[in-house]
């Protein structure tokens, strides 16, 4: 769609291969560069190697959940500044508080329509250069 989005790199961390594939397709069609990781440790490694502009983080994963992975990213000076947006189907009333307490910047539901997903992620990215 828009070439300027290609300047932004998004890392999608989710244990579900189908969701990773769908997210890659949606985001790449919007012009973003996308990489994926299948669990928390792989997400941390990819974030450190690639230094994305934003990380879309599933909360419930085996090995290391999104809360633990975010804590590790926040503890590293190389990734402390990268926005982390929770990506979840969980709908607890206090979820926003848990996400904030974990050091995440925001949340987007997994079942969001693509336009809502993309517009939400854009709010955590710097403005596009004209």
C-alpha positions as CSV (number, residue, x, y, z in Angstrom):
1,X,0.0,0.0,0.0
2,X,2.3,2.8,1.2
3,X,6.0,2.6,0.6
4,X,7.0,4.8,3.6
5,X,5.8,2.1,6.1
6,X,8.7,-0.1,4.8
7,X,11.0,2.1,7.0
8,X,9.4,0.4,10.0
9,X,10.3,-3.0,11.3
10,X,7.8,-5.0,13.3
11,X,8.5,-8.2,15.2
12,X,5.5,-10.5,15.8
13,X,6.1,-13.0,18.7
14,X,3.4,-15.7,18.9
15,X,3.5,-19.5,19.4
16,X,0.8,-20.1,16.8
17,X,2.2,-20.5,13.3
18,X,-1.1,-19.6,11.6
19,X,-1.3,-16.3,13.6
20,X,2.3,-15.5,12.7
21,X,1.6,-16.1,9.1
22,X,-1.6,-14.0,9.0
23,X,0.1,-11.2,10.9
24,X,3.0,-11.2,8.5
25,X,0.7,-11.1,5.5
26,X,-1.4,-8.2,6.9
27,X,1.6,-6.1,8.0
28,X,3.6,-6.8,4.9
29,X,0.7,-5.8,2.7
30,X,0.7,-2.5,4.6
31,X,4.4,-2.1,3.7
32,X,6.0,-3.0,7.0
33,X,9.1,-5.1,7.3
34,X,8.1,-8.1,9.4
35,X,9.9,-10.9,11.2
36,X,8.4,-13.5,13.5
37,X,9.4,-15.6,16.5
38,X,7.6,-18.6,17.9
39,X,8.2,-18.0,21.7
40,X,9.7,-15.6,24.2
41,X,13.4,-16.6,24.0
42,X,13.3,-16.6,20.2
43,X,11.5,-13.2,20.3
44,X,14.2,-11.8,22.6
45,X,17.0,-13.1,20.3
46,X,15.3,-11.7,17.2
47,X,14.7,-8.3,18.9
48,X,18.4,-8.1,19.9
49,X,19.7,-9.2,16.5
50,X,17.2,-7.1,14.4
51,X,16.3,-4.1,16.6
52,X,12.7,-3.7,15.4
53,X,10.7,-0.5,15.7
54,X,7.8,-2.3,17.5
55,X,7.2,-5.7,19.0
56,X,3.8,-7.3,18.9
57,X,3.9,-9.8,21.8
58,X,1.5,-12.7,22.5
59,X,1.0,-13.0,26.2
60,X,0.3,-16.7,26.6
61,X,3.2,-18.8,25.2
62,X,5.0,-22.0,26.3
63,X,8.7,-21.7,27.4
64,X,8.4,-18.0,28.3
65,X,5.3,-16.0,28.2
66,X,5.0,-12.4,26.9
67,X,5.2,-10.8,30.3
68,X,8.6,-12.5,31.0
69,X,9.9,-11.8,27.5
70,X,8.9,-8.1,27.9
71,X,10.7,-7.9,31.3
72,X,13.8,-9.3,29.6
73,X,13.6,-6.7,26.8
74,X,13.0,-3.9,29.2
75,X,16.1,-5.0,31.2
76,X,18.4,-4.7,28.2
77,X,19.6,-1.2,27.1
78,X,19.5,-2.2,23.5
79,X,15.7,-2.9,23.6
80,X,14.4,-0.9,26.5
81,X,13.1,1.9,24.1
82,X,11.2,-0.4,21.7
83,X,7.4,-0.3,22.1
84,X,5.9,-3.6,23.0
85,X,2.2,-4.1,22.2
86,X,0.4,-7.0,23.8
87,X,-1.4,-9.2,21.3
88,X,-3.9,-11.3,23.1
89,X,-7.4,-12.9,23.2
90,X,-7.4,-12.5,27.0
91,X,-10.2,-10.1,28.1
92,X,-9.8,-9.7,31.8
93,X,-11.1,-6.5,33.4
94,X,-7.7,-5.7,34.8
95,X,-5.7,-6.8,31.8
96,X,-4.7,-3.2,30.9
97,X,-3.2,-2.7,34.3
98,X,-1.3,-6.0,34.1
99,X,0.1,-5.1,30.7
100,X,1.2,-1.7,31.9
101,X,2.8,-3.2,35.0
102,X,4.7,-5.5,32.8
103,X,6.2,-2.6,30.9
104,X,4.2,-3.0,27.8
105,X,3.1,0.1,25.9
106,X,-0.4,-1.0,24.9
107,X,-2.7,-3.8,23.8
108,X,-4.5,-4.9,20.6
109,X,-6.9,-7.8,20.6
110,X,-6.0,-10.8,18.3
111,X,-9.4,-10.7,16.7
112,X,-9.1,-7.0,15.6
113,X,-9.9,-6.2,12.0
114,X,-6.7,-5.5,10.0
115,X,-7.4,-1.8,9.7
116,X,-7.8,-1.5,13.5
117,X,-4.6,-3.6,14.1
118,X,-2.6,-1.4,11.7
119,X,-4.0,1.9,13.0
120,X,-3.3,0.8,16.6
121,X,0.3,-0.2,15.8
122,X,0.9,3.1,14.0
123,X,0.1,5.0,17.2
124,X,3.2,3.5,18.7
125,X,5.5,4.3,15.8
126,X,7.2,7.7,15.0
127,X,5.4,9.9,12.5
128,X,6.1,9.3,8.9
129,X,8.5,11.6,7.2
130,X,6.8,13.7,4.5
